[in-house]
């Protein structure tokens, strides 16, 4: 999870290996389920778009739970970690252009973190500095009505924390849909393909996400009639980095499923749920490997993320 990766952010190859391994785990356990009541009677195709209003601010409750198991060979002890993050994410529209493009600002508050490493719970004092770091993070981006993001950048953080912010991008992937140009009928689907780059020290990885969204129908949520979409997510990483006589190879796959609830009348996302399983293999060869040999790691993760609008219409 982000907590562990932040604490291991040193400018050495060995620390970078562990930090990126933990970053990879923070991609998205109450298993998400479709709504009990689903209305599939609508036969007309619908065009889905976000609607932005200048100065509008909304709070989303954000909950993440992760279980990580990392086998590091004889050179390092095994790691079994359970982490939970509860926070409020504030999303504010700064301005809206005539073409519908909006500048969106996102910040975080009210963090409640808990981390257990190999059965030992970290104290709140140990997590306090990390909470302060997260509260200082602010991001801005330009979003079009389909949900396509441009010029994404973080503010209020030290450049050395880039790995943490890269990790945060991967956490939210799949929680906010990018809608297609065409109108959709119930039962139709579309794909969104994107690559997120994660950097830590000498390691630079490209995580490729392929998300298939399916329009399932409508249901009632928070006194709203909302469209329901299922998301099927696949992630792959297969990269090699070379630095100071050391070669680092990372190969892994992940798969997840989620459900998203969108109020098309208001042009607003109301709720997202995502669960993801991932296995990653990492090999370090060369000067920084034990005794000049090779060090192998295997990471298995299961993560769950829920994001839900806190206000009501």
C-alpha positions as CSV (number, residue, x, y, z in Angstrom):
1,X,0.0,0.0,0.0
2,X,1.1,3.6,-0.3
3,X,2.2,3.7,3.4
4,X,4.8,1.1,3.0
5,X,6.1,2.3,-0.3
6,X,6.5,5.8,1.1
7,X,8.5,4.6,4.1
8,X,10.9,2.7,1.8
9,X,11.6,5.6,-0.6
10,X,15.4,5.7,-0.5
11,X,17.7,6.4,-3.5
12,X,19.2,2.9,-3.6
13,X,18.4,0.0,-6.0
14,X,17.5,-2.4,-3.2
15,X,15.0,0.0,-1.6
16,X,13.6,1.0,-4.9
17,X,12.9,-2.7,-5.7
18,X,10.8,-3.1,-2.6
19,X,9.1,0.3,-2.9
20,X,7.9,-0.4,-6.5
21,X,6.8,-3.9,-5.4
22,X,4.6,-2.3,-2.8
23,X,3.4,0.3,-5.2
24,X,2.3,-2.4,-7.7
25,X,0.1,-3.8,-5.0
26,X,-1.8,-0.6,-4.6
27,X,-3.8,-0.9,-7.8
28,X,-7.6,-1.5,-6.7
29,X,-12.7,-6.8,0.6
30,X,-16.2,-6.7,0.5
31,X,-16.6,-8.3,-2.9
32,X,-18.5,-6.0,-5.3
33,X,-21.9,-7.3,-6.3
34,X,-24.4,-6.1,-8.9
35,X,-27.5,-4.3,-7.5
36,X,-30.3,-6.5,-6.3
37,X,-32.9,-4.7,-8.4
38,X,-31.9,-4.0,-12.0
39,X,-34.2,-2.4,-14.6
40,X,-33.4,-3.6,-18.1
41,X,-36.6,-2.4,-19.8
42,X,-35.0,0.7,-21.5
43,X,-34.6,0.1,-25.2
44,X,-33.4,3.5,-26.4
45,X,-29.7,4.1,-26.8
46,X,-28.3,6.7,-24.4
47,X,-25.3,9.0,-24.6
48,X,-23.5,9.3,-21.3
49,X,-21.6,12.5,-20.4
50,X,-20.3,14.3,-17.4
51,X,-21.8,17.7,-16.7
52,X,-19.5,20.2,-15.0
53,X,-20.5,23.4,-13.1
54,X,-18.0,26.0,-12.2
55,X,-17.2,26.3,-8.4
56,X,-19.2,23.1,-7.7
57,X,-17.5,20.9,-5.0
58,X,-18.4,17.4,-4.1
59,X,-17.0,15.0,-1.4
60,X,-16.5,11.3,-2.1
61,X,-15.9,8.7,0.6
62,X,-12.9,6.6,-0.3
63,X,-12.2,3.2,1.2
64,X,-9.4,0.9,0.3
65,X,-8.4,-2.5,1.7
66,X,-5.4,-4.5,0.7
67,X,-3.8,-7.8,1.6
68,X,-0.2,-8.3,0.3
69,X,2.0,-11.4,0.5
70,X,5.6,-10.9,-0.7
71,X,8.1,-13.8,-0.9
72,X,11.6,-12.5,-1.1
73,X,13.8,-15.6,-1.0
74,X,16.4,-16.5,1.6
75,X,18.0,-13.1,1.5
76,X,15.0,-11.2,3.0
77,X,12.1,-12.3,5.3
78,X,8.6,-12.8,3.9
79,X,6.1,-9.9,4.2
80,X,2.4,-10.2,4.9
81,X,0.6,-6.9,5.2
82,X,-3.0,-5.8,5.6
83,X,-3.7,-2.1,5.0
84,X,-6.9,0.0,5.1
85,X,-7.3,3.6,4.1
86,X,-10.5,5.6,4.7
87,X,-10.6,9.2,3.5
88,X,-12.7,11.9,2.0
89,X,-11.8,13.1,-1.5
90,X,-12.9,16.6,-2.4
91,X,-13.5,17.2,-6.1
92,X,-13.9,20.8,-7.2
93,X,-14.6,22.2,-10.6
94,X,-12.5,25.4,-11.0
95,X,-13.8,26.5,-14.4
96,X,-15.7,25.2,-17.4
97,X,-15.0,26.2,-21.0
98,X,-17.7,26.7,-23.7
99,X,-16.8,23.3,-25.2
100,X,-17.5,21.5,-21.9
101,X,-13.9,21.0,-21.0
102,X,-13.4,21.6,-17.2
103,X,-10.5,22.1,-14.9
104,X,-10.9,19.8,-11.9
105,X,-9.1,20.0,-8.6
106,X,-8.9,17.0,-6.2
107,X,-7.7,17.1,-2.6
108,X,-7.9,14.7,0.4
109,X,-8.9,15.0,4.0
110,X,-10.1,13.1,7.1
111,X,-7.6,10.2,6.7
112,X,-7.9,7.1,8.8
113,X,-5.1,4.6,8.2
114,X,-4.3,1.2,9.6
115,X,-1.4,-1.1,8.7
116,X,-0.5,-4.5,10.0
117,X,2.9,-6.0,9.1
118,X,3.4,-9.7,9.8
119,X,0.7,-9.6,12.5
120,X,2.1,-6.4,14.2
121,X,-0.1,-3.3,13.9
122,X,1.7,0.0,13.3
123,X,0.9,2.7,15.8
124,X,-0.9,5.9,14.9
125,X,2.2,7.9,15.7
126,X,4.1,6.0,12.9
127,X,1.4,6.8,10.4
128,X,0.9,10.5,11.4
129,X,3.6,11.9,9.1
130,X,2.1,9.9,6.1
131,X,-1.3,11.3,6.8
132,X,0.1,14.8,6.8
133,X,1.8,14.1,3.4
134,X,-1.5,12.9,1.9
135,X,-3.5,15.8,3.2
136,X,-1.1,18.2,1.4
137,X,-1.5,16.5,-2.0
138,X,-3.6,18.4,-4.5
139,X,-4.1,17.4,-8.2
140,X,-5.5,19.3,-11.1
141,X,-6.5,18.0,-14.6
142,X,-8.6,19.0,-17.5
143,X,-11.6,16.8,-18.2
144,X,-13.9,16.6,-21.2
145,X,-17.5,15.6,-21.0
146,X,-16.6,12.0,-21.8
147,X,-14.3,11.8,-18.8
148,X,-11.0,11.9,-20.7
149,X,-8.3,13.5,-18.6
150,X,-5.5,15.8,-19.9
151,X,-2.7,17.8,-18.3
152,X,-2.8,15.8,-15.1
153,X,-0.4,17.1,-12.4
154,X,0.1,17.0,-8.7
155,X,0.8,20.0,-6.5
156,X,1.9,20.5,-3.0
157,X,4.3,17.5,-2.8
158,X,8.1,17.1,-2.8
159,X,9.5,15.7,-6.1
160,X,10.9,12.7,-4.2
161,X,7.3,11.6,-3.6
162,X,6.6,10.9,-7.3
163,X,6.4,7.2,-6.8
164,X,3.6,7.7,-4.3
165,X,1.6,9.8,-6.6
166,X,2.2,7.4,-9.5
167,X,0.8,4.7,-7.2
168,X,-2.3,6.8,-6.4
169,X,-3.0,7.0,-10.2
170,X,-3.0,3.3,-10.4
171,X,-5.2,3.0,-7.3
172,X,-8.0,5.0,-9.0
173,X,-7.8,3.4,-12.4
174,X,-11.1,1.9,-13.3
175,X,-13.1,3.8,-10.7
176,X,-14.1,6.6,-13.0
177,X,-15.3,5.6,-16.5
178,X,-14.3,7.2,-19.8
179,X,-17.5,7.0,-21.9
180,X,-17.5,6.3,-25.6
181,X,-18.5,8.7,-28.3
182,X,-21.5,6.6,-29.4
183,X,-24.8,6.1,-27.6
184,X,-25.2,2.8,-25.8
185,X,-28.1,0.3,-25.4
186,X,-28.4,-1.9,-22.4
187,X,-26.1,-4.9,-22.9
188,X,-23.5,-3.1,-25.1
189,X,-19.9,-2.6,-24.0
190,X,-16.8,-0.6,-24.9
191,X,-13.1,-0.7,-24.0
192,X,-10.7,1.8,-22.5
193,X,-7.0,1.1,-22.8
194,X,-4.4,3.2,-20.9
195,X,-0.8,3.0,-19.7
196,X,0.4,4.3,-16.3
197,X,4.1,4.8,-15.7
198,X,5.4,4.1,-12.2
199,X,8.9,5.3,-11.3
200,X,11.1,4.7,-8.2
201,X,14.8,5.3,-8.2
202,X,16.3,3.4,-11.1
203,X,13.2,1.5,-11.8
204,X,10.6,2.7,-14.4
205,X,7.6,0.5,-15.2
206,X,4.7,0.8,-17.6
207,X,1.4,-0.7,-16.3
208,X,-1.1,-1.4,-19.2
209,X,-4.7,-1.4,-18.2
210,X,-7.5,-2.7,-20.5
211,X,-11.0,-2.1,-19.1
212,X,-14.2,-3.4,-20.7
213,X,-17.3,-1.6,-19.5
214,X,-20.8,-3.1,-20.0
215,X,-24.0,-1.2,-19.6
216,X,-26.2,-3.4,-17.4
217,X,-29.3,-1.3,-16.9
218,X,-30.7,1.1,-14.2
219,X,-31.3,1.0,-10.5
220,X,-32.2,3.4,-7.6
221,X,-29.3,4.7,-5.5
222,X,-29.4,7.7,-3.1
223,X,-32.8,8.6,-4.3
224,X,-31.5,8.8,-7.9
225,X,-32.2,6.7,-11.0
226,X,-28.7,5.7,-12.0
227,X,-27.2,3.7,-14.9
228,X,-25.2,0.6,-13.8
229,X,-22.0,-0.4,-15.5
230,X,-19.8,-3.5,-14.9
231,X,-16.1,-3.1,-15.4
232,X,-13.8,-6.0,-16.2
233,X,-10.1,-4.9,-15.7
234,X,-6.9,-6.5,-16.9
235,X,-3.5,-5.2,-16.1
236,X,-0.1,-6.4,-17.5
237,X,3.5,-5.3,-16.8
238,X,6.6,-6.7,-18.5
239,X,9.6,-4.3,-18.1
240,X,13.3,-4.4,-17.7
241,X,15.4,-1.6,-16.1
242,X,19.2,-1.3,-16.0
243,X,21.1,0.9,-13.6
244,X,24.6,0.8,-12.1
245,X,25.3,-2.7,-13.2
246,X,22.0,-4.1,-12.0
247,X,19.2,-5.5,-14.1
248,X,15.7,-5.5,-12.7
249,X,13.0,-7.5,-14.5
250,X,9.3,-7.2,-13.6
251,X,6.5,-9.3,-15.0
252,X,3.0,-9.6,-13.8
253,X,-0.7,-9.7,-14.4
254,X,-3.8,-8.6,-12.7
255,X,-7.6,-9.0,-13.1
256,X,-10.4,-7.2,-11.4
257,X,-14.2,-6.6,-11.6
258,X,-16.2,-3.6,-10.5
259,X,-19.6,-1.9,-10.7
260,X,-20.2,1.8,-11.3
261,X,-23.3,3.9,-10.8
262,X,-23.8,7.0,-12.9
263,X,-26.6,9.6,-12.8
264,X,-26.8,10.6,-16.4
265,X,-29.4,13.4,-15.7
266,X,-27.0,15.1,-13.4
267,X,-24.0,14.0,-15.3
268,X,-22.3,12.7,-12.2
269,X,-20.7,9.5,-10.9
270,X,-22.4,8.4,-7.7
271,X,-20.5,5.3,-6.7
272,X,-17.7,2.9,-7.8
273,X,-16.6,-0.4,-6.5
274,X,-13.6,-2.4,-7.6
275,X,-11.8,-5.6,-6.5
276,X,-8.5,-6.7,-8.0
277,X,-6.2,-9.7,-7.7
278,X,-2.6,-9.4,-9.0
279,X,0.6,-11.5,-9.1
280,X,4.0,-10.0,-9.9
281,X,7.4,-11.6,-10.3
282,X,10.5,-9.4,-9.9
283,X,14.1,-10.5,-10.5
284,X,17.3,-8.5,-9.6
285,X,20.5,-9.5,-11.2
286,X,24.0,-8.0,-10.8
287,X,25.8,-5.8,-8.3
288,X,22.9,-5.2,-5.9
289,X,21.7,-8.8,-5.9
290,X,22.8,-11.0,-2.9
291,X,26.4,-12.2,-3.3
292,X,26.3,-11.0,-6.9
293,X,23.8,-13.6,-7.8
294,X,20.0,-13.1,-8.4
295,X,17.3,-12.1,-6.1
296,X,13.7,-13.1,-6.9
297,X,10.5,-11.8,-5.4
298,X,6.9,-12.9,-5.8
299,X,4.1,-10.5,-4.8
300,X,0.4,-11.6,-4.5
301,X,-2.1,-8.9,-3.8
302,X,-5.9,-8.6,-3.3
303,X,-7.2,-5.1,-3.1
304,X,-10.7,-3.6,-2.9
305,X,-11.7,0.1,-3.4
306,X,-15.0,1.8,-2.9
307,X,-15.7,5.5,-3.8
308,X,-19.1,7.0,-3.1
309,X,-20.6,10.5,-3.3
310,X,-21.4,11.7,0.2
311,X,-24.1,14.3,-0.5
312,X,-27.6,13.7,-1.7
313,X,-29.6,15.4,-4.5
